[in-house]
Amino acid sequence: MPCPLNGLRNISEFVCGGEVTEMPAAISSSDVAWADYVFMENNAAELVREWWLHVTSGYWFIAERHTATDEIVRTYPSSEVFNVRVEFEQLLDKSTGKGAVSN
């Protein structure tokens, strides 16, 4: 597999981390939406974007892979997709440092 950081490497050096999906809104999402985001995958026979880890270097990146043929079409750094920092600060009670949002 072509790693964006380390070049062409043996596939045994990689672990798939699941599909790349959009994170739900931290404050307004339901528990069902978060569970769906964390645990569910489309599992369709098509071209999908997936998280991959190069275990040896600890480098996470994105690969576009066709799930029916297992062909890896493209790999690239996650910064191409995720270039804005997600701030969870507003969710914390500043006096305790613990979550301020309750269910």
Backbone hydrogen bonds, N-H to C=O, Kabsch-Sander energy under -0.5 kcal/mol:
donor,donor_aa,acceptor,acceptor_aa,energy
3,C,1,M,-0.8
3,C,7,G,-2.6
7,G,3,C,-2.2
9,R,1,M,-2.6
13,E,10,N,-2.2
14,F,11,I,-1.7
15,V,53,L,-1.8
17,G,51,W,-3.4
18,G,51,W,-0.6
20,V,49,R,-2.8
21,T,19,E,-0.7
29,S,25,A,-1.4
34,W,30,S,-2.0
35,A,31,D,-2.6
36,D,32,V,-2.4
37,Y,33,A,-2.1
38,V,34,W,-2.5
39,F,35,A,-2.8
40,M,35,A,-0.5
40,M,36,D,-1.6
46,E,44,A,-1.6
48,V,65,R,-2.6
50,E,48,V,-0.5
50,E,63,A,-2.8
51,W,18,G,-3.3
52,W,61,F,-2.6
53,L,15,V,-2.6
54,H,59,Y,-2.8
55,V,13,E,-2.2
55,V,53,L,-1.1
56,T,13,E,-0.6
57,S,54,H,-0.6
58,G,54,H,-2.3
59,Y,54,H,-1.1
60,W,58,G,-0.5
61,F,52,W,-2.5
62,I,76,Y,-2.7
63,A,50,E,-2.5
64,E,74,R,-3.3
65,R,48,V,-2.6
65,R,63,A,-0.7
66,H,71,E,-2.7
67,T,46,E,-2.4
67,T,65,R,-0.7
70,D,66,H,-2.6
73,V,64,E,-2.6
73,V,71,E,-0.8
74,R,64,E,-1.3
76,Y,62,I,-2.6
78,S,60,W,-0.5
80,E,77,P,-1.7
81,V,78,S,-1.5
82,F,78,S,-3.1
83,N,81,V,-0.9
87,E,85,R,-0.6
88,F,86,V,-0.5
91,L,88,F,-1.9
92,L,89,E,-1.9
93,D,98,K,-3.4
94,K,92,L,-0.7
96,T,93,D,-0.8
97,G,93,D,-3.6
100,A,91,L,-3.8
101,V,91,L,-0.8
